[in-house]
Amino acid sequence: MALETSLASKHMKKEQTPDIAALYNKYAVKDLNTLLPDFDWRTFLQASDVAKQDSIVITQVEYTKSLNTILKTTPLDTWKMYLTWGLFTGRHKC
């Protein structure tokens, strides 16, 4: 629950999400490490079948930046439990 609360607290507020301009943040693939430096963007983009794109849109920049700390400070067992629970409850799709 603490992990989900931490993730949720970093999302844009519901009132901010209708602002399409605020959600359209185009980043060159080569610059993605400025948002989330400890994330393997190359593997993620390849697995997402978008590795050939030169840029992608990041809808929630501050959330993406905050993920770096969350990823580094959350124990692996917590992630395993969170993702497993999400699969069982249908919240996370394979």
N, C-alpha and C positions, 0 to 999 in steps of 0.2 A: 504494500500500500504506500509506503514512503517513496518508493521509486516512481510510482504512477503520479503521486502528488507532486513530486519534484518536476517531473516532465510536464504535467499540466500547468504548473505555476509559471512556466516559461513561455507558454503559448500566448499569442495575441489574445486580447480580450474579445469576447463575442461581438461587442459593439464595433470593434475595429475591422472585422473581417469583411464587411461589405465594401470597404474601400479598395477597389480593384487596383488603383495606382500603387497603394502601399503593399499589395501582394505581388506586384510584378517587379521582381528584382533579378535582372538578367546578369549572370556571372559567367565569365569565360571559364572553361574547364580548368585552365592553367591557374586560375585564381581561387579555386575552391578551397585550397589549403589555408587561405587567409580566414576562412570561416570556421573550419573544423580541421585543425592541423594534424591531429592524431588519428584521423579516420582514413581508411584506405579507399579513397575516391575512385581510383582506377578499377579496382575489383568490383566495387559497387556499380559503377557505370557499365562495366562489361556484363555483369549479371543482370542488369536492368535493360540490356540490349540497346543502350544509347551511347556506347563508347565512341562512336564516330562523330558525335555532336561536338561542335566547338564551344557551345555555351548551353547553359540550362537556367531555368527560372527557379529561384529559391523564394518560396512564398513567405516564409517567416524567418527573416535574417537573424534577429536576436535569439530566437529559439534555437536555430542551427548553431549559432556561436556558443550558446550555453550548453549544448550537448557535449562539447569537448570535455568540460569539467565533469559532467554527469557520467560520461562513459569512463573516464579515468578513475573516478572515485567510487563508483558502484562496484561491489564485489561481483565476480563472475557468477557465483552461485545465485545471487539475487537476479541477475539478468536471465539465467537459465529458468528460474522459477517463474519470473514475470512472463517470459516468452512462451513457456510451456502452458501456463495458465491461460494465456491469450489464445493459444491454439485450441485448447479444450473448450473454451467458452465462445469460440468463433470470432473473437475480437482481432486476432492476427491471422492472416491468410498465408499459406505457403506459396 
